[in-house]
Amino acid sequence: VPANRFGQAYETANAVAFLCSPAASYINGINLPVDGGRTASL
């Protein structure tokens, strides 16, 4: 695991909460990996 640990549920929840918030109102049709950098290291 690139971040040297497994993710916690609250970390995924924070990403979901952000995408559901008004702060993300301009984001449309994106895949947002919440994987501690694993995707970038492949």
C-alpha positions in Angstrom: 0.0 0.0 0.0 1.7 3.3 -1.1 0.5 5.3 1.9 2.0 2.6 4.1 -1.4 1.9 5.7 -4.9 1.0 4.9 -7.4 3.8 4.6 -10.0 4.5 7.3 -13.7 4.8 6.7 -13.8 8.4 7.7 -11.3 9.3 4.9 -13.6 7.9 2.3 -16.5 9.6 4.0 -14.7 12.9 3.8 -14.3 12.6 0.1 -18.0 11.6 -0.3 -19.1 14.5 1.9 -17.0 17.0 -0.2 -18.5 15.7 -3.5 -22.0 16.1 -2.0 -21.3 19.6 -0.7 -21.8 23.0 -2.4 -18.0 23.3 -2.6 -18.0 20.6 -5.3 -20.8 22.2 -7.3 -18.6 22.6 -10.4 -17.3 19.0 -10.4 -19.1 16.9 -13.0 -18.5 13.3 -14.1 -15.2 12.5 -12.4 -13.7 9.3 -11.0 -12.0 10.3 -7.8 -9.8 7.6 -6.5 -9.6 7.6 -2.7 -6.8 5.0 -2.4 -3.8 6.6 -0.7 -1.9 6.9 -4.0 -2.2 3.2 -5.1 -3.6 4.1 -8.5 -0.7 6.5 -9.2 1.8 3.9 -8.3 0.5 1.2 -10.8 
